[in-house]
Amino acid sequence: MKTRGSAMTRLKLAASLLALLTAAPALAQTTSPAVSVAGATAPTAQGGANAVALLRDPTHPAKSVIAVNAKLGGLEFYGLDGQRITAVPGGEIYAVDTREDGPRALVVALDRQAGRLRLFARDYASGAIAAVDARPLQLGYSGEGVCLHRSGRDGALYAFALGDEGQLDQWLLYPTADGKLDGRVVRRLHLSSEAKFCVADDASGALYVAQEAVGVWRYDADPEADPVPTIVDINRLGHLAGEVAGLALINGGKGADYLIAANAEAGDYNVYDRSAGDRFIGAFKVETNGAPAIQEPSGLFGVRAPIGERLPAGGLLIADDRNVGANSKILSWADIAASMKLALGQDTPSVEPSKVALVQATMETQPVAHDGDAADDPAIWVHPTTPAKSAIIATDKKGGMLVYDLSGKQLQYLPDGKMNNVDLRDGFKLGGKAVTLIAASDRTHKAIALYTIDPETRLLTSVADGVQASGLSDPYGLCMHRDRKGDMSVFVSDPDGLVRQYSLTATANGKVRAKAVRDLKFDTQTEGCVADDETGALYIAEEDVALWKLGADARSGPARKAIARVADNPALKDDLEGVGLYIQPKGKGYLILSSQGNNTYAVFRREGDNAYVGSFAVTANGDTDVDGISETDGLDVSSASLGAGLEMGAFVAQDGRNISPPEAQNFKLVPWSKISAKLGLP
């Protein structure tokens, strides 16, 4: 795995700032075209209107309604004619956003007074509005802004809550048995100063945040993604005259996909081309008879779909947060596009559905003891007589070896050194009996660590005959092999591309020795590998290049074949990391490969030419509070029954970003039956 530390983050931020400053001239040099207001709501009952959202009725767009925060007046709802329909009490509402949800519109509102999120639903047919939060979702701070995001990959609904001290919390909102919504924080980011406005694009997964004193940032809205922002525009040095206010998206498809930001101090509304890396296009003003039509622009909301006859291409709503007569203005997007000579695009741009199968983990282990990039590789040990007493043996590459039971409870920790990868094989003859032999790459001693496991206690005992020096600069990846004669060997990789094979033999005193018997050389770094004892195949992942197939026998030589190349398979994104083998009878089964760059796992057939079958990802489980898996280094999979619920075996992977709650890294388990069902595997 390539470590993504603070230095990398600083480099990315510096690069994005440099690109912004060199991409276009500072502040608009031409006069912004003026656009007229197409409509307006009546003033809010108690003054103040700094957020607005359109609840678009997909069946009868002309019956859509506008939700406006009325601060201490709660939420107010208006028709497209601007007349107030109803109001809903909700404390001191400061922000609002919405998403379609079948026959209803879901609404999230930020109650600043109570420091909580409030959730409502409006039925399209009846117009009835009801609270749907299963319990108070407390922020722990007063809050400034909120926006929603529905993942285009798995349909999960998230709310981003903003605070005046730079808080940026991502909540997973999930349905309860009684049809309401509950929520929990799955990611916590932090800005350097206050932010009030954000907007997320469901199709691309981009999250935009307006940090008032700085500018506009773009994040990946996926909670498992790398939390490194890209700057879109910056105050005074870019195209923003001062503090930035609301944000909105208008998506008409490729070539007509725009971000709008309220450049309040300049009286402009900046437009950015999302199809060209958020490039600044220009700005427009909102005027009536040559005078500003909006006094204090605040929140924005954009829709690129017909909303009645007056708004055939959708519209832009702008909250005018005046002390007296605060209301929301409605602009025609067709008028704005014409004034700036922008492409309108499509009313409902098609989005190609994700081909990645989605599963959820049913168990996670206790976190490892060390922070940062520490957990690395697991191996599944199957109990010889009682499947439910099987265990997960894993590495903490900052400290030692771990053993967990199938509930995730830690049974043992051995602080033996910086153990990177681990593998095991049954049937090793030691001291007159067959044992399970476990090998791990020991980076502290540049050696091969060797253990056995006691089936009763499930505890490891070192059986290395002293330090088994690897002769490598940094023993890294590791996997084991048992040939048809029963002889065992272990493969250990060095980051420089060298993979060395060692024979493993028992000594008269009941210990184990390792002897180098073959060297294999790759052009770049390798780590993940797995050997197929039945077929004699060895699979090695060269991280940035390909998954290779070789002979596992020491006499096989260096001949190899690429099973899948990063450059040729769009499902793969480097680094290629852990590799596992799901074994079925008669040579059938599957290879599983960690595609770390896109947080997925590619599945290939075990037999024949190892044809690609499909990919899956592990997403968050709101009911059990087990988050998804990302940045996976090591994995393992077993086809053996592991007890109730795991009769078809299990998949176990390292979670490089254990986010719910934010803790040190750990390992998560998915029943193979879930993966098999989603991918349609026999």
N, C-alpha and C positions, 0 to 999 in steps of 0.2 A: 504494500500500500504506500502511496505517496503521501507523506505527512502534510496536512494542511494546517499550519500553525499561524501565529499572529504575524510573522514576517510575510507569509504568502498573502494574508489578508491586506496588509499595508501595501504590498506591491500591486494588488488588483485595484485597490482604491486609487493609488497614485496613477495607474495606467488609465483608469476611467476618467479621472480629472484632467489628465493631459489630453486625452482624446476630445473631451468636451471643449477645452480651451482652444484647441487648434482646428476644430471642425467647422466653426462658423464665426463670423464677426460678432463682437459684443453688442448686445441690445439692438433691437430692430432699427434698421436705418431707413426704412420706408414707412409711410403713413399706413396705419392699420385701417382696413375697410370697416365701415360701420354697418351694423345689423340692427334691425328694429325688433322690438318685443312683439311676439305674436299673441300673448295672453299673460294673465297674472291672476294669482289667487287673492282672495280678500285678505286683509291684514289679520294676523294672529290675534287671539282674544286678549292675551296678556303681554304682548310685545315680545320681540326677539324671534328670529328665524334663521338659525345658522346651519340648518341641515334640511335636505329635501330628498324625496325618493318617489319614483313613479311605480305604482303597482299596476303593471300592464296586464289587462285581461286578454289572454291569447285568443279567446274565442270571439269576444266583442271588444276590440281595441278602443272603440269610442266610449266604452263604459269604464275605462281605466280610471283610477283615482290617484291623487297626489297626497303623500304623507309628508307633513311638515312638523318639525319639532316646535313646540310652543313653550319651551322651558318649563316654568312652573305650571303652565296650562296643560302639560302632558303632550300627547300626540293629537294633531288635528288632521282631518281628512277632507279633501276638496275634490270636486268634479273637475273635468277638463275645462268647464266654463268658469272655473275660479271660485265657485260658490262652496261655502263650507257645508259638508255633509254631516259630520259628527266629530266628536272629540273623545279621547280615551285618557283617563287619568293615568299618570305614570311617574309621579315624583317630579324631578327636574330633568326633563328630557333635553339632552344636548346634542345627540347625533342619531341618525337613523339610516338603515339600508334595508334592501329587500331582495328576495329571490323567489322565482316561481317554484311551486311544490305541488304538482298535479292540479287538483281542483281548487287550490287556494294559493294565496301569496303569503310567504313567511316574512315577518318584519322583525328586525332587531333594533332595539332602542337603548341608548346609553343613559341611564338614570344617574346623573352626577351627584345628586343629593344623597342617594342611598349607596352610591359607589357600586352599582351592579348593572348587569345586562338584563333587559326585559325582552321577552319573546312573545309576539302576537301572530295570529293568523287571520287573514280576511278571506272568507269564502267568496269566490267569484260569482256564483249564482245568486246567493241571497244577500251578499254584502255584509253579512254578520262578521263582527270582529271579536275575537276572544283571546285572552292570555293563554299561552301554551307552554310556559316554562314550568317544568316539573318541580323546581325549587329555586330559591334566589341564587343567582350566579354572581357571587360577590367578587369584585375585582381586587379589593385590598387597597384601593386608592380611588380618588374622586372620578377620574376619567375625563377625557377630552373628545375622543372620537371613536368611531366604530365603522367597520365595513365587513361585508360578507364575501365568502368565496366558496363555490361548489367545485370540487375537484373534477376535472375532465377525465381523470384516470379511473377513479373508483366511486365518484358520486358523493363522497363525504362532504358534509357542510361544515365550514369553519367560520368563526368570527374573529376578527382582529380588533383588539381594544387598545387604544392609545391613551397615555397619561401625560400630565404636565411636567413630569420629571424624566421624560424620554422613555417611559415604559411602552413596550410593544409586545402584547401577549396574544398568542394564538390559541383559541378555544376550539375544541372539537365539539360540535353540537350533534347529538344522536337521539333517535327516538326511544321512548320508553314503552313499556307494555300497554299503557293506557292511552297512547297516541300523543303524548306531550313530548317535549324536548328537554333533555338534560345536557350538561356540558362539563368539560374539564380542560384545563390548560395542558396543551401538548408541546408548546415551545415558548420560550421566553427570550426575546431579543431586547436590546436596549440602545436607544439613541442618545446622543450627547446633549440634546435639549428638547424642548417641547415640540410635539407634533399633534395636530388636530384632525387632519384629513388623510384618508387613504382610499384606494379603490383597487379591486382585484379583477383580473380577467379569467373567467372560468376556462376558456378554451386553451390559452397558452400557459396558464398558471403563473402569470406575472402579477406581483403585488407592487403597487406604487404608493409611496408614503411622502407626504408633504411635511418636511421638517421646517417649521416657519422661518427660523433664523438662518437656515443653511440652504435649502433647495429641495429638489425632488429626487428621491432614491427609488431604485427598482430592486426588489428581492424576488426570489423564487418562493411562491406561496406553499409549496409542498413542505410540510413540517419536517420531513426527513432530508431536505435539501441542505446544501452548504449555505450557511447564513451569512454570505458575503454580499454586500449591496453594491450595485452599480449606480453611479450618479448620472441622472438624466439632465438636470440643469441646476445651476447654482446662482445664488443671489449675488447681484452686482457684477460678478465676473462673467456671468453667462447671459441669459436672456430674461432674467428676472430682476426687476428694478429694486425689489426689497423683499419683504415677507411674502411668501406664497400662501394662498388660501386653498379653496376646494379643488378637487380633481374629478375628472369624469372620463369615461371611455365611450367611444363611438366605433363599433366594429362592423364594417361593411365587407369584411373579407380582405384577402391579400390586395394590397395597393390602395385600400380604403379603410385602414384601421388606424384610429387616431387616439391620442391622449390629449386632454384639454386641462390646462392648469390656470387658475385665476391669478393673474399677475396684478394683484389688487392696487398697489401703489402707483402703477403705471396706468391703471384703468383699462388694461388689456386682458384678453384671454388667449394665452399661448396655445398653439397647436403643434403637436409632435407626431411624426410619422412612425408608427410602431412597426411597419413593414420594412423600415430602413434603420433599425437600431435606435428608435426614439429620436430621430433627427429632427431638430427644430425646423418647422416649415414657415411659420409666420404667426401673426396675431390678428384678432379682430376686436372691435369695440362694440358696445351695446349703447345705442343713442336714440333719443327722441328729439327731433327738431334740432339736431346738432349739439344737444346737451346729454350728459351721461344719464341713462335711464335707470341705472342701479347705483345706489349710494354707497352701500357697504357690502360688496360681494363676499359671500362666505362659502357654504357648501354647494357643490355641483352634482348633477346626476344626468347621465346621458343614455339615450335609447336610440338604436338604429333599427327601427321597425315601425311600420305604420301605426299612428295613434289618431285615428279619425281623419276627416277630410282636410283639416287645417295643417296637419303634420304628416304628410304622406311618406316622408323618409325618416320619421322619428324626430326627436327634439332634444334640446339641452335645457335643463331646469337649473335656475340659479337662485339660491336663497339670498335675499336682501335683508341683512340683519340690522335694520335701523332701530333706534330706540323707540320711535313712534311710527306706527304704520308698517311694521315689518311684514314682508310677504315674500312670495316666490314668483319669479318671472319665468315665462315659457318662451323659448326661441325655437324656430323651425330649423332643423339641421339642413334642410334643402336650401334655406336662405343663407346660412353660414357657408355651406360648401360652395354655393354660387359666388358669393362675395370673395372667396379666397381661391376660386378655381380648383376646388378639390374634387376628386372622384367620389361619387356617392356609393359605388359598390352595390352589394346585394342587401336585400331586406333581411334575409335569414341565411347568412353564409354557412355552408356545410362544413362540418368538423369531422375529420376522419376518426372513427372510434378507435380507442386503444386496443391493440391485439394482445396485450399482456393480461394473462389470467391473474386474478386477485384472490389471495387467501389471507387468513388471519392466524396469528400465533395463538396457541391455547395455553402456553406456559412460557415463563421467562425465569432465568436463574437470578439468584442474588447477584448484585453488581460485584465486579472484581474490586480488590482493595485499593488499587492505584488509579489516579485520575489520568485523563488524557487518553492517548492511544495505547491501551494496555491489553485488554482482552484480544485474543487473536484467533485461536483455532480449537475446535472441539472434535472429539471422537466418541462414538456411541459404543458402549460396552454392553453386550447382551448377557444377562444372567443365565447360566446353563440350565437351571431348572425352574426358576420363578421369574417370568418375563417382567412383571411389575417391579422387581428389585433390580432392574438394569440401571445403568448410570451413564452420566456424561462426564468424560474426562476432558479437561480443557487447560489452556495455557493463559497465564498472565505474563506477558513478555517484559514486564517490569519487575517480576518477582519470583514466579514459580509455577507449580502445578496445582490444579484444582480438581476436585471430584464433587459432582452434584447428583442428587437423586432426581427422579423424573418429575418431582414437584418443583424443582429449582432450588431446593435447599442445599446449601453447601455442607458437604460431609467432611471434606479435608482440604487443607491448604499446606503445601510443602514449599517453603521459601528456598528452593534449591538453585535459583539463578534465573536469568532472563530467558525463559522458555518460549520459543516462537511457534513452532508447529508440533502437532502430536498425531500419532497413528498407533494402531494396535493390530495384533493377530493372535488368534487362539491356536492351541496345539503345539506350542514350543516345548520341547523336552528339556526339563531343567530339574536336576536333583532327583531323577527317577520318576517324575510325573509330568503330565501335560499341564501347562500354565498359559495364561494370557500374557503375552509380552507387549509392553508399551514402550515406544521410543519417542523422544522429543528432542528438538534441536536446541541445544544449550548455548546461547550466545555469550553468557558470562564466562564460561570456561572453554568456549570454542570447541565444544564436544558434543557427543551423542549421549543423552541421558537415557537410562534403561530402567524399567520398573515392571513389577508384577502387581496384580490386584487380587486381594483376598475375596472370594465370592460371598463370604458371610458378612464381613465388616465393610466391604467395598472400599477398603483403604489401600493406598499404594505403598510399595516397599521397593527401595532402590536395589537393583541386582547388577549394576555395572561393576565390572572387575576393575575398580579404580576409574580414573578419568579416561574416557574413551575419546581421545583427541581426534578431531575431524580432519585436521590439516587444512581447513578452510579459513579464509580471512574473517568470515562471519557466517556461521551455519544458520540458515534461514528457513527455506521450505523443507518439508519432510513428508515422506510416505513410505509404507512398508510393502513387502511382497513375500509371498510364500509360494514356491514352485511346486510342481506336481510330486516331487520327491519328498516334500515337507521341509526343505531347506528354506531358511528365511534370510532376507536382506532388507536393507533400508537405503533409501535415496535421500540425500541431503543436498540442498542447493546453496550456492554462494551468490550474493547480489551481482557479481560480475558476469554471471551467465554460466558458471561451471556447476554441473550436477554430478555428484560423486556417489557411486554405489558401494555399499559395505556389506560383506557377509556377516551374519550374526551366529556365533557359536557359543555353546555352553562350556564352562570349565569344570574341572573336577571338584572345585570347592563351591559349586552351586551359583556361580556368577556368569555374566555374559560379556563377551568381547566382540568388538567390531573391527573388521579388517577391510581396507579399501580394495576393490576388485575391478572397478571400471570408472572411467571419466567420460562425461558427455559435455559438449560445449555448445552453448547458445550465444547468439549475438548480443542479447540484452538480458535484463533481469528476469528470473523465473522464481516462483514460490509454490503455488498450488500444484499438487500432483496426486495421482491415485493409480494404483496398480490393480489389474484384473487378474487374480490368481488363476482363474479357470481358463482364460484364453491366452494368458501370457502377455497381454498388452499393458503398456505403460503410457499414461496420459500426463503431459506436462504443460502448464499454462505459462507461456512467455508473455508477460504482463501487457505489453503494448503491441504485440504482434499477432499471436495465434495460440490455439490449443493444438498441441502436437501429439501424435501417436507413434510410439516406438515399441521395441521389444523389451520386456522386463528382464529377461535372462541376461546374465552378465556377458554371455558370449554373443549377444545379438548385434553388437556393434552400434554405430551412430546413425544408421538409416532411420528416417522419420518421414511422416506424412502430416500435412496440416489438415486437421479436422474442420476447423473454422478459423477464419482470419478476421481480425477487427475491421480491416479495410473493406472486406467483401460482404459481411453480414450486418445489416442495419440494426439487428437486435443486440449487437455487442457494442459496448463502449468501454474502452480501457479505463482502469486496469482490469485485466482478467486475473482473478484471484483463486479462491478455493475451488477444488474439484472433488466431487463425490460420485459414488457408484451405487445404484440401486439394482440389486441382483435378482433376476427371476430365473426360473428353470429353463433348460435347453438353450443357454447362451443368450437369452433375451434379458431386457432390462433397460436402464437409462443412465446416462452420464449427466450430472448437474454441474454447471459452471457459474461461478459468481461473476456477473458483469457489473463491476463496482461503479463504473462511471454513470450508469443510469439506474442503480439500485434494483436490478432485476437478476433473475437466475435463468440461464438458458438450459434447455433440456435437449439432449441428443440420444438417439438410439444406441444401445450397447452393441447391437449386432450389425453386421454388414459394413457399410461405409459410414456408420455413425451419423445418419441423417438428422438434421435439425428438426425438432418436433414443435417447439414453441417456448415461450418464456412466461415466468410468473413473478409476481412481486408480493411481498408480505406487508399488509397495510394495518393501520391501527384498529383495535377492537375496543370500541367505547364501553361495551358492557363489562369487560373484564379489566379495563385500564391497562391492557398490554399494547404498547405502541408498535408501530411497524419496524421493519429492519432496513437499515441503510448502511452504506460504506462497508459492506461485508468483506472481511479478509478471509477467514477460514470457515468451512462448512463440513458437515458429514451427513450421510443419509444411510438408513438401514431398512432392508425389507423384512427383517425379522419381527415377529410379534413382540410388542413391548407391554402387553397387558391391555386392559379395557380402554377402548377409545383409540388404541394404537395397534390394532390387530394387523394392519398392513404396513407397520413400521412408521418411521418418522424422519423428518428433515430437521436438522439443527444448524443454526448459523450464528456467527458473531454479529452483534449489533454495534456498529461503529458510532452510532448516535442514539444513545438511550435517553429519550427526551420526555417520557411521561411516567413519573416526574423526572426532571433533569437529574440524572445520576451518572455514576461511572459506567463504563461499558459492561455489557453482559451478553448472554446467549439466549436465543429464543427457539422454541420448538413448534413445529407445525405437523399435524398428523399427515402422513402420506396420502391417506384416503381423500383429504381435501384437495391436495394438489392434483391427484389423479383424476378426480371428478371434474375439476375446472379445466384441465387440459384434455379431457376425454381420452385418457390413457387406458388401454386394456389391462 
